[in-house]
Amino acid sequence: MKKPILNIPSMITQSYFSNDEGEIITLKEKEIDYFYLLLYLYIERLLGGASNLLVKEGKRYYLNQSVQYGSVEIELNQFQEYGVVDNFRYEGVKKFIEKLSELSINVNALRKDKERDVDRIKVINSHGWDSTVLAIDFTQEFVKELIGIEKFFMEVGLNYLFKLSGRKSKLLYLILKDYSKIKNKNFTKSQLELLIGRVYQKRVVDKIVEQINDVTDVKVRYKVEGVKKKKYIFKINQKANDGSAKGKAKTKKSIDAEVMEGAKKKLQRKKDKG
């Protein structure tokens, strides 16, 4: 099974979805897998087909606002290859894409970027199907959030995400992974429930943390303070055998450089094949 690595901004992992009426819509367990693998496949195809989408200015890479790009084609069999569907059954993926096309994403929910508010952004501009090939066009606003921002990125091995069971476990893992270099994060109960859903009892979080510790690349401890106004205090560390714990933390510049280099190589291989 392939092991996809997704360079994902905090603006997206610290988010929630809403419909046209502004009602919060929670993704199901498998839909979270579909969403993050979709982002990975989209970035690969987009940068592989538009070599000048990222431009270098000084020592940094920026989203080239002058480049026009349209829909990206994604073969659904890749969802099978990466292990998020079984027996080539893509009905769930197709239903999710239809659902996502009607939703907006509310980014920066925890205000990690203190210079901006929570922004509500439409995700999909248009999409269509040709048998098992998806042609999808994300909105420019969403693409800018996905690959065009200059700070608050993290690197996630999606196989860790796919191993987790339960919607809350997947969402909390992504948030805690985001803060693993800082090594701590405190949530009010309302903040935690906004991002992962209702938390009725402490033992629910206990089971989630236990699972995250068992199957992912982070080690988590937590405690709850307060009665009426509960505060969840998390201590997060990268596991000792995880490469990113020993190596130098990747910057947005190094991430962009790797993405750009990979895109150039893919484009050259296509040219060589004619």
Disulfide bonds with the S-S distance in Angstrom:
none
